[in-house]
Amino acid sequence: MQIGCGLRVMRVKGRRYIYVWHYELSDGGRRQVYEYIGSVDDPESGRKAADAMEEYVQKAIDEARRRLQSDKAKAMAAVR
């Protein structure tokens, strides 16, 4: 499992846009996915980007906890 996310500003046709990237599982590997947030000039884009990153991090933490609990249960079963 690889956890990661971040913010990126990309220039498209002379304009700057904010994207949030994160990793997703794909065909047994991982791939970096970009989510469009909005124009750099839009005051709401910063808040939207922060919210998107916070949502990703929370999902990643929840998934890590779920995997840890599953692995702990397997380890305990193996010892019995």
N, C-alpha and C positions, 0 to 999 in steps of 0.2 A: 504494500500500500504506500502510495506516495501522496502526501498532502502538499498542496501549494496553490496559491492564488496571488493575484497582483493586479496592478493597474497599468494600463498602457495608453498612451496618446498616439493616434495614428493620423497621418495626413492623407486625405482623400480628396482629389480634385481641388487642391489648394486650401481645403478647410480642415480644421483639427477636430477630431472626435475622440471621446473617451471610451475605452473598452476595458472590461474586467476579464481576466483570463483565469482558468482553473483547469485542473486535470480531471479527466474522466476515463474510466476503464473502457477499452475497446479491443475486441478480438484477442484477449489474453494479455494485452499490454495496456499502455496508457497513451492518451493523446491530450494535447493542450487545446482547449476550446476557448474561443473569444466570444464574449457577450457584449453586444452594443449597448451603451448606456445613454449617450447623447453628445451634443456639441459641447466643446470646451467653453463656449460662450454662454451656455445655459446655466444659470446659477443653481438649478436643481440637480445638475449632473453630478456634482461632488457628493451630495447626500445620497443619490441613487447608487453611486459607485460604492460608497461606504456600506450601505444597506446590503448590496449584492455580495460584497466580500464577507460581511458578517454572517449572512445566510449560508454561504459556502462553508465557512469555518465551523459553524454550528453543526451542519450536516456531517462534516468530516469528523468532528469530535464524537457525535452520536454513533457514527459507523465504527469508529475505532473502539468505543466502549462496547458496542454490540459484539465486535470480533473478539475483544478481550474476554468478555463473559463466556462466549462460545468456546474459546480456547481453554479457559480455566475449567469449564465443565468437562471438556474432553480429557484434560490432564488429570482431573480428580477421578474420572471414570477409569482411566488407564491404571491408576494406582490401586484401585480396589480389586 
